[in-house]
């Protein structure tokens, strides 16, 4: 014991002595904040080298905040944008992608911001199903479930059949108040996030009858899969606009060769038969030709499964899929024909999917596409009567590492090298399928990430630190950005399930507290 104390005291003396030597920085400081080779900025902003530049920018922001008048009008229209998997690191990297660290995505110009806590009832890190129940239906639930309360665990067919376990979305609250409602997504319209508007299922994978019946067997009698709920459900059958991918869950193979239904149904044909004003489109050209004033309800299915990445659309001369911005614009045009206003849910869903595959370049491009759609929506609407909220369901294990010079390629290597003498990339993931591409399990060494053949390709993979089939979500808070009536209520840190309640408050819909009380 005396020897142990002796060495502890000796070690403390050595630390104090090293820190006290004039001109010598503590070793831990040098290690954490290394002296890197001086390198010129690759992009310069006029005036940045002066103190006045930064002082003036701060004064300008303060004046803007002081002059802002809180908007307490009743919101006629409410639009919720979701960047699926769009964590704070994704936003920071996306700024560099669109032009520079000092840039802002369109919704970062919104006057009010907050942070949403994303955990579910049973998981620290959630999925897109339980979170859609949270930010759309106003209650937190179990991982993998949609539109049901905590009494329904994933895969519980009996609990799903009990309608007292069903919870309803802001979309229904709006329609009950006489407004119209719609959904737009770059994923399948039956995928987890958009399904939160209209579906009640114990498992997010039950998008068609085949998977539901396989999971529930005899218990599937009387249960509706997600696609059927969109066409014939209590909420889905009243939605005015439904745009996205996922044709395969609406058809049996005899009607569409890639169809996955096994009940012989053609749900698109059933939708068209419900009313003469119902319109179905399956190409970008047909969507853009839709006359909003002559359309009753609009269903657009533009791909077999998820829609293609925007970068894939650009690379394909035969592309016939609309962009997220185009779908958003058409949805608003159709919904604006409603006198009582509307609720619209818009998802940039492929931010998440590209992160799962560690394809950071695509994830940032999809984030930029969401920003364009938000900008278009704000231009088409009046901030005096339309509340727009932009948020995410969860983050990813994506990170932006140091210490590259200002203006450098966000996808490139950091300026310094790792201890093994090889470069490392600024963008990395904590886990994912790309582990084997960046680490040689035979030599137990990292591969040089700049030497891989896919470097610079739009579908380039980025390093993952632990080998998994698919990169996981992250559990930290996500941003919330708001503009329009009662947007100031979205400041602070709050539970994710608060979001639809605040939006309902602003629009005076639902049976909770409202601005009209």
C-alpha positions as CSV (number, residue, x, y, z in Angstrom):
1,X,0.0,0.0,0.0
2,X,2.9,2.4,0.9
3,X,4.6,1.6,-2.5
4,X,1.3,2.4,-4.3
5,X,1.0,5.7,-2.6
6,X,4.6,6.5,-3.3
7,X,4.1,6.0,-7.1
8,X,0.8,8.0,-7.1
9,X,2.4,10.9,-5.4
10,X,5.5,10.7,-7.7
11,X,3.2,10.7,-10.7
12,X,1.3,13.8,-9.6
13,X,4.6,15.6,-8.9
14,X,5.7,14.8,-12.5
15,X,2.5,16.1,-14.0
16,X,2.7,19.3,-12.0
17,X,6.4,19.8,-12.9
18,X,5.8,19.2,-16.6
19,X,3.0,21.7,-16.6
20,X,5.1,24.2,-14.8
21,X,8.1,24.2,-17.2
22,X,8.1,27.6,-18.9
23,X,7.2,27.4,-22.6
24,X,6.2,23.7,-22.4
25,X,2.6,22.8,-23.2
26,X,1.1,20.0,-21.2
27,X,1.4,16.7,-23.2
28,X,-2.4,16.1,-23.0
29,X,-3.1,19.5,-24.5
30,X,-0.7,18.8,-27.4
31,X,-2.3,15.4,-27.9
32,X,-5.9,16.7,-27.9
33,X,-5.2,19.9,-29.8
34,X,-2.2,19.2,-32.1
35,X,-0.1,21.9,-33.8
36,X,-1.1,21.2,-37.4
37,X,0.9,22.5,-40.4
38,X,-0.3,25.9,-41.4
39,X,-2.4,25.7,-44.6
40,X,-4.3,28.4,-46.5
41,X,-8.0,28.5,-46.5
42,X,-9.4,27.1,-49.7
43,X,-12.3,29.5,-49.6
44,X,-12.3,33.0,-48.1
45,X,-15.2,35.3,-47.2
46,X,-14.6,38.9,-47.8
47,X,-14.1,40.7,-44.4
48,X,-13.7,37.6,-42.3
49,X,-10.2,38.6,-41.3
50,X,-11.5,41.7,-39.4
51,X,-13.1,41.8,-36.0
52,X,-15.7,44.2,-37.4
53,X,-17.0,41.5,-39.7
54,X,-17.9,39.2,-36.8
55,X,-19.1,42.0,-34.6
56,X,-21.4,43.3,-37.3
57,X,-22.8,39.9,-38.0
58,X,-23.7,39.4,-34.3
59,X,-25.3,42.9,-34.1
60,X,-27.4,42.1,-37.2
61,X,-28.7,38.9,-35.6
62,X,-29.5,40.6,-32.4
63,X,-31.5,43.3,-34.2
64,X,-33.4,40.7,-36.2
65,X,-34.3,38.9,-32.9
66,X,-35.4,42.2,-31.3
67,X,-37.5,43.2,-34.2
68,X,-39.2,39.8,-34.6
69,X,-42.9,40.0,-33.6
70,X,-44.4,36.7,-32.4
71,X,-47.1,35.4,-34.7
72,X,-50.1,34.3,-32.7
73,X,-52.5,33.9,-35.6
74,X,-54.5,30.8,-36.0
75,X,-52.6,28.5,-38.5
76,X,-54.9,27.8,-41.5
77,X,-52.3,25.4,-42.9
78,X,-49.7,23.2,-41.2
79,X,-46.8,21.5,-42.9
80,X,-44.4,19.0,-41.2
81,X,-41.2,18.2,-43.0
82,X,-39.2,15.3,-41.9
83,X,-35.5,14.6,-42.8
84,X,-35.4,10.9,-41.9
85,X,-32.1,10.3,-40.1
86,X,-31.1,13.9,-40.4
87,X,-29.0,14.4,-37.2
88,X,-27.1,17.6,-36.3
89,X,-23.8,16.2,-37.8
90,X,-25.6,15.7,-41.1
91,X,-26.7,19.3,-41.1
92,X,-23.2,20.6,-40.4
93,X,-21.7,18.5,-43.2
94,X,-24.5,19.4,-45.6
95,X,-23.6,23.1,-45.2
96,X,-20.1,22.3,-46.5
97,X,-21.7,20.3,-49.3
98,X,-24.0,23.1,-50.5
99,X,-21.2,25.7,-50.6
100,X,-19.4,26.3,-47.3
101,X,-19.5,26.0,-43.5
102,X,-21.0,29.5,-43.2
103,X,-24.0,28.5,-45.5
104,X,-27.4,27.8,-44.2
105,X,-30.0,25.2,-45.3
106,X,-33.3,26.9,-46.1
107,X,-34.9,25.9,-42.8
108,X,-31.9,27.0,-40.8
109,X,-33.2,30.5,-41.7
110,X,-36.4,29.9,-39.8
111,X,-36.6,32.2,-36.7
112,X,-37.2,29.5,-34.0
113,X,-35.3,26.3,-33.3
114,X,-35.4,23.7,-30.6
115,X,-34.2,20.2,-29.8
116,X,-36.4,17.0,-29.7
117,X,-35.6,14.0,-27.6
118,X,-36.1,10.9,-29.7
119,X,-36.0,7.8,-27.4
120,X,-39.0,5.4,-27.5
121,X,-40.7,3.7,-24.6
122,X,-38.6,0.6,-24.9
123,X,-35.4,1.8,-26.7
124,X,-32.8,4.4,-26.0
125,X,-32.2,4.6,-29.8
126,X,-35.5,4.4,-31.8
127,X,-36.5,3.5,-35.3
128,X,-38.6,5.4,-37.8
129,X,-41.8,3.5,-36.9
130,X,-42.2,4.4,-33.2
131,X,-40.9,7.9,-33.9
132,X,-43.6,8.5,-36.5
133,X,-46.1,7.6,-33.8
134,X,-44.4,10.1,-31.6
135,X,-44.2,13.2,-33.9
136,X,-47.5,12.5,-35.7
137,X,-49.8,10.9,-33.1
138,X,-48.4,12.6,-30.0
139,X,-47.6,9.5,-27.9
140,X,-44.4,7.5,-27.5
141,X,-44.7,3.8,-28.2
142,X,-42.6,0.7,-28.8
143,X,-39.9,0.1,-31.3
144,X,-41.2,-1.1,-34.7
145,X,-44.8,-0.2,-34.1
146,X,-46.9,2.4,-35.9
147,X,-50.0,4.3,-34.8
148,X,-50.6,2.2,-31.7
149,X,-49.9,2.7,-28.0
150,X,-47.4,1.1,-25.7
151,X,-49.7,-1.8,-25.0
152,X,-48.8,-3.1,-28.5
153,X,-45.4,-4.7,-28.7
154,X,-43.8,-5.4,-32.1
155,X,-45.4,-8.3,-33.8
156,X,-48.4,-8.6,-31.4
157,X,-51.3,-9.4,-33.7
158,X,-53.9,-9.7,-31.0
159,X,-53.0,-6.3,-29.4
160,X,-53.1,-4.7,-32.9
161,X,-56.6,-6.0,-33.4
162,X,-57.8,-4.2,-30.3
163,X,-58.8,-0.8,-31.6
164,X,-58.6,0.7,-28.2
165,X,-54.8,0.5,-28.6
166,X,-54.9,2.6,-31.8
167,X,-53.8,6.2,-31.7
168,X,-54.5,8.8,-34.4
169,X,-52.4,11.4,-36.1
170,X,-52.3,15.1,-36.7
171,X,-53.6,14.3,-40.2
172,X,-56.8,12.9,-38.7
173,X,-57.1,15.7,-36.2
174,X,-56.9,18.2,-39.2
175,X,-59.4,16.3,-41.3
176,X,-61.9,16.0,-38.4
177,X,-61.7,19.8,-38.2
178,X,-62.6,20.1,-41.9
179,X,-59.2,20.5,-43.4
180,X,-57.6,18.4,-46.1
181,X,-54.5,16.2,-45.5
182,X,-51.7,14.7,-47.6
183,X,-48.4,12.8,-47.6
184,X,-45.3,13.1,-49.7
185,X,-42.2,10.9,-49.4
186,X,-39.2,9.7,-51.3
187,X,-39.6,6.3,-49.7
188,X,-42.5,3.8,-50.2
189,X,-45.8,5.5,-49.2
190,X,-46.3,2.4,-47.0
191,X,-42.9,2.9,-45.2
192,X,-42.6,3.7,-41.5
193,X,-42.6,7.5,-41.5
194,X,-45.6,8.3,-43.8
195,X,-47.6,5.3,-42.4
196,X,-47.7,7.2,-39.1
197,X,-50.2,9.5,-40.7
198,X,-52.8,6.8,-41.4
199,X,-51.9,3.3,-40.3
200,X,-52.2,1.2,-37.1
201,X,-49.9,-1.8,-37.2
202,X,-47.9,-3.9,-34.7
203,X,-45.0,-4.3,-37.2
204,X,-43.7,-1.8,-39.7
205,X,-42.9,-4.6,-42.1
206,X,-46.6,-5.4,-42.7
207,X,-46.8,-3.3,-45.8
208,X,-48.8,-5.9,-47.8
209,X,-51.0,-8.9,-47.0
210,X,-48.3,-11.5,-47.7
211,X,-46.0,-10.4,-44.9
212,X,-48.8,-9.8,-42.5
213,X,-50.4,-13.2,-43.0
214,X,-47.1,-14.9,-42.7
215,X,-46.4,-13.3,-39.4
216,X,-49.9,-13.6,-37.9
217,X,-51.3,-16.8,-39.5
218,X,-54.9,-17.3,-38.4
219,X,-54.8,-14.2,-36.3
220,X,-54.5,-12.1,-39.5
221,X,-58.2,-12.5,-40.1
222,X,-59.7,-9.0,-40.0
223,X,-56.3,-7.3,-39.9
224,X,-55.4,-4.8,-42.6
225,X,-51.9,-4.4,-44.0
226,X,-50.5,-0.9,-44.4
227,X,-51.3,-0.6,-48.2
228,X,-55.0,-1.5,-47.6
229,X,-55.2,1.0,-44.7
230,X,-53.9,3.7,-47.1
231,X,-56.6,3.0,-49.7
232,X,-59.5,1.9,-47.5
233,X,-58.6,2.8,-43.9
234,X,-60.4,5.3,-41.7
235,X,-57.7,8.0,-42.3
236,X,-56.1,6.8,-45.5
237,X,-59.3,6.7,-47.5
238,X,-59.7,10.5,-46.9
239,X,-56.2,11.7,-47.7
240,X,-56.3,14.1,-50.6
241,X,-52.7,13.7,-51.7
242,X,-50.4,10.6,-51.5
243,X,-47.1,10.8,-53.4
244,X,-44.0,8.6,-53.3
245,X,-42.8,5.1,-54.2
246,X,-43.8,1.6,-53.3
247,X,-46.0,0.2,-56.1
248,X,-45.2,-3.4,-55.2
249,X,-47.5,-3.5,-52.1
250,X,-50.5,-2.3,-54.1
251,X,-50.6,-5.1,-56.7
252,X,-50.7,-8.8,-57.0
253,X,-48.3,-10.2,-59.7
254,X,-51.1,-10.7,-62.2
255,X,-51.6,-6.9,-62.2
256,X,-48.0,-5.8,-61.9
257,X,-45.1,-8.2,-62.4
258,X,-43.2,-6.9,-59.4
259,X,-46.3,-7.0,-57.2
260,X,-46.0,-8.6,-53.7
261,X,-49.6,-9.1,-52.8
262,X,-51.0,-12.6,-52.7
263,X,-54.7,-11.8,-52.5
264,X,-55.2,-11.0,-56.2
265,X,-56.0,-7.4,-55.5
266,X,-55.2,-4.3,-57.5
267,X,-55.4,-1.5,-54.9
268,X,-54.7,1.2,-57.4
269,X,-57.7,0.1,-59.5
270,X,-59.7,0.1,-56.3
271,X,-58.6,3.6,-55.5
272,X,-59.7,4.9,-58.9
273,X,-63.1,3.1,-58.6
274,X,-63.8,4.9,-55.3
275,X,-64.6,8.2,-57.0
276,X,-64.5,9.7,-60.5
277,X,-62.3,12.5,-59.3
278,X,-59.6,10.2,-58.0
279,X,-56.4,10.5,-60.1
280,X,-53.5,8.1,-60.3
281,X,-50.1,9.0,-61.8
282,X,-46.9,7.1,-62.1
283,X,-44.4,9.4,-63.9
284,X,-42.9,12.8,-63.4
285,X,-44.5,14.0,-66.6
286,X,-48.0,13.0,-65.6
287,X,-47.6,14.5,-62.1
288,X,-46.5,17.9,-63.5
289,X,-49.5,17.8,-65.8
290,X,-52.0,17.4,-63.0
291,X,-54.5,20.2,-62.9
292,X,-55.0,21.0,-59.2
293,X,-58.4,22.5,-59.6
294,X,-59.7,19.5,-61.5
295,X,-58.4,16.8,-59.2
296,X,-60.3,15.2,-56.4
297,X,-57.8,13.0,-54.7
298,X,-54.3,12.3,-56.0
299,X,-52.3,9.1,-55.7
300,X,-48.8,9.0,-57.3
301,X,-46.6,5.9,-57.1
302,X,-43.4,6.4,-59.0
303,X,-41.3,3.3,-58.3
304,X,-41.5,-0.3,-57.3
305,X,-39.9,0.3,-53.9
306,X,-38.3,3.4,-52.6
307,X,-37.7,6.2,-55.2
308,X,-34.2,6.5,-56.6
309,X,-31.7,8.8,-55.0
310,X,-31.6,12.3,-56.5
311,X,-28.1,11.6,-57.8
312,X,-29.3,8.5,-59.5
313,X,-32.1,10.5,-61.1
314,X,-29.7,13.0,-62.4
315,X,-27.5,10.2,-63.9
316,X,-30.3,8.5,-65.6
317,X,-31.3,10.0,-69.0
318,X,-34.6,8.0,-68.9
319,X,-35.5,9.1,-65.4
320,X,-39.3,9.4,-65.0
321,X,-39.4,10.1,-61.2
322,X,-40.2,13.6,-59.8
323,X,-38.0,15.3,-57.3
324,X,-39.0,15.9,-53.7
325,X,-39.4,19.6,-54.5
326,X,-41.7,18.8,-57.5
327,X,-43.9,16.5,-55.4
328,X,-44.1,19.0,-52.6
329,X,-45.1,21.8,-55.0
330,X,-47.8,19.7,-56.6
331,X,-49.1,18.6,-53.2
332,X,-49.4,22.1,-52.1
333,X,-51.1,23.2,-55.3
334,X,-53.8,20.5,-54.8
335,X,-54.2,21.1,-51.1
336,X,-54.5,24.9,-51.6
337,X,-57.8,24.3,-53.4
338,X,-59.3,23.5,-50.0
339,X,-61.0,26.5,-48.4
340,X,-60.5,25.3,-44.8
341,X,-56.7,24.7,-45.2
342,X,-54.7,21.6,-44.8
343,X,-52.1,19.4,-43.1
344,X,-49.2,18.1,-45.2
345,X,-46.5,15.7,-44.2
346,X,-43.3,15.7,-46.4
347,X,-40.5,13.2,-45.9
348,X,-37.0,13.3,-47.3
349,X,-36.7,9.6,-46.5
350,X,-33.5,8.7,-48.3
351,X,-31.2,10.6,-46.0
352,X,-31.7,7.7,-43.7
353,X,-31.4,4.9,-46.2
354,X,-28.1,6.3,-47.6
355,X,-26.7,6.6,-44.0
356,X,-27.6,3.0,-43.3
357,X,-25.4,2.1,-46.3
358,X,-22.6,4.5,-45.1
359,X,-23.0,6.6,-48.3
360,X,-22.4,10.0,-46.9
361,X,-22.2,11.8,-50.2
362,X,-25.7,10.8,-51.1
363,X,-27.0,11.5,-47.6
364,X,-25.8,15.1,-47.8
365,X,-27.3,15.5,-51.3
366,X,-30.7,14.2,-50.1
367,X,-30.5,16.7,-47.2
368,X,-29.9,19.5,-49.8
369,X,-33.0,18.2,-51.7
370,X,-35.1,18.5,-48.6
371,X,-33.8,22.0,-48.1
372,X,-35.0,22.8,-51.6
373,X,-38.5,21.4,-50.9
374,X,-38.8,23.4,-47.7
375,X,-37.7,26.6,-49.5
376,X,-40.4,26.0,-52.2
377,X,-43.1,25.4,-49.6
378,X,-42.2,28.6,-47.8
379,X,-42.3,30.5,-51.0
380,X,-45.7,29.1,-52.0
381,X,-47.3,29.8,-48.6
382,X,-47.9,32.8,-46.4
383,X,-46.0,32.8,-43.1
384,X,-48.9,34.7,-41.5
385,X,-51.3,31.7,-41.8
386,X,-49.1,28.7,-42.5
387,X,-46.9,27.0,-39.9
388,X,-44.0,25.0,-41.3
389,X,-42.0,22.8,-39.0
390,X,-38.8,20.9,-40.1
391,X,-37.4,18.1,-37.9
392,X,-36.0,14.6,-37.9
393,X,-37.1,11.3,-36.4
394,X,-33.6,10.3,-35.2
395,X,-29.9,10.7,-36.0
396,X,-27.2,8.3,-37.2
397,X,-23.8,7.3,-36.0
398,X,-22.4,9.7,-38.5
399,X,-19.7,12.2,-37.5
400,X,-17.5,15.0,-38.8
401,X,-13.9,14.8,-37.6
402,X,-11.1,17.3,-37.5
403,X,-9.0,19.1,-38.6
404,X,-9.4,19.9,-42.2
405,X,-8.9,23.5,-43.5
406,X,-11.8,25.8,-44.2
407,X,-13.2,25.2,-47.6
408,X,-11.7,21.8,-48.1
409,X,-13.6,18.9,-49.6
410,X,-15.9,17.6,-46.9
411,X,-15.6,14.2,-48.4
412,X,-11.8,14.2,-48.5
413,X,-9.2,13.2,-45.9
414,X,-8.3,15.3,-42.9
415,X,-5.1,17.4,-43.2
416,X,-3.2,15.3,-40.6
417,X,-2.7,11.5,-40.6
418,X,-3.5,8.9,-38.1
419,X,-0.9,7.2,-35.8
420,X,-0.6,4.4,-38.4
421,X,0.7,6.9,-40.9
422,X,-2.3,6.7,-43.2
423,X,-4.9,9.3,-43.9
424,X,-8.3,9.3,-42.4
425,X,-11.5,10.7,-43.8
426,X,-13.4,13.6,-42.1
427,X,-16.7,11.7,-42.4
428,X,-17.1,8.4,-40.7
429,X,-19.6,6.1,-39.0
430,X,-19.4,4.3,-35.7
431,X,-20.7,1.1,-37.4
432,X,-21.9,-0.3,-40.7
433,X,-21.3,-2.6,-43.6
434,X,-18.3,-0.7,-44.9
435,X,-16.0,-1.9,-42.1
436,X,-14.5,-4.6,-44.3
437,X,-13.6,-2.1,-47.0
438,X,-11.5,0.0,-44.7
439,X,-10.0,-2.6,-42.4
440,X,-7.9,-5.6,-43.4
441,X,-8.9,-8.3,-40.9
442,X,-5.9,-10.5,-42.0
443,X,-3.1,-7.9,-41.4
444,X,-5.1,-6.1,-38.7
445,X,-4.4,-2.8,-40.4
446,X,-6.5,0.0,-41.8
447,X,-6.7,0.4,-45.5
448,X,-5.7,3.8,-47.0
449,X,-9.2,5.3,-47.5
450,X,-7.9,7.5,-50.3
451,X,-6.8,4.5,-52.4
452,X,-10.1,2.7,-52.7
453,X,-11.4,2.5,-56.3
454,X,-14.8,4.1,-55.5
455,X,-13.3,7.3,-54.0
456,X,-15.2,10.2,-55.5
457,X,-18.1,8.2,-56.8
458,X,-21.6,9.4,-55.7
459,X,-22.2,6.0,-54.1
460,X,-18.8,5.9,-52.4
461,X,-18.8,4.2,-49.0
462,X,-17.3,5.9,-45.9
463,X,-15.5,4.1,-43.1
464,X,-17.4,2.3,-40.3
465,X,-15.6,1.4,-37.1
466,X,-17.6,-1.8,-36.2
467,X,-18.9,-4.4,-38.7
468,X,-22.6,-4.5,-39.0
469,X,-24.9,-5.4,-41.9
470,X,-26.5,-2.0,-41.7
471,X,-25.3,1.1,-39.9
472,X,-27.5,2.0,-36.9
473,X,-29.4,5.0,-35.8
474,X,-28.1,7.4,-33.2
475,X,-29.8,8.4,-30.0
476,X,-28.9,12.1,-29.5
477,X,-31.5,14.9,-29.8
478,X,-32.4,16.3,-33.3
479,X,-33.2,19.8,-34.4
480,X,-36.6,21.3,-34.8
481,X,-37.0,24.4,-37.0
482,X,-40.2,26.4,-37.1
483,X,-41.7,29.3,-39.1
484,X,-45.2,30.8,-39.0
485,X,-48.0,31.0,-36.4
486,X,-46.9,30.0,-32.9
487,X,-43.5,29.0,-34.2
488,X,-42.0,30.4,-31.0
489,X,-43.4,27.5,-29.0
490,X,-40.9,25.2,-30.6
491,X,-37.9,26.6,-28.7
492,X,-36.2,24.7,-25.9
493,X,-35.6,21.0,-25.4
494,X,-38.7,18.8,-25.3
495,X,-40.0,15.3,-25.9
496,X,-40.6,14.4,-29.6
497,X,-44.3,13.6,-29.0
498,X,-44.9,17.3,-28.1
499,X,-44.5,18.3,-31.8
500,X,-47.9,17.4,-33.1
501,X,-49.6,18.9,-30.0
502,X,-48.0,22.2,-30.6
503,X,-48.9,22.1,-34.3
504,X,-52.5,21.2,-33.4
505,X,-52.5,24.1,-30.8
506,X,-51.5,26.5,-33.6
507,X,-54.2,25.3,-36.0
508,X,-56.9,24.7,-33.4
509,X,-57.4,21.1,-34.3
510,X,-57.6,18.0,-32.2
511,X,-59.1,17.6,-28.7
512,X,-56.2,19.0,-26.8
513,X,-55.3,22.6,-25.8
514,X,-55.6,25.0,-28.7
515,X,-54.9,28.7,-29.4
516,X,-58.6,29.1,-30.0
517,X,-59.6,28.1,-26.4
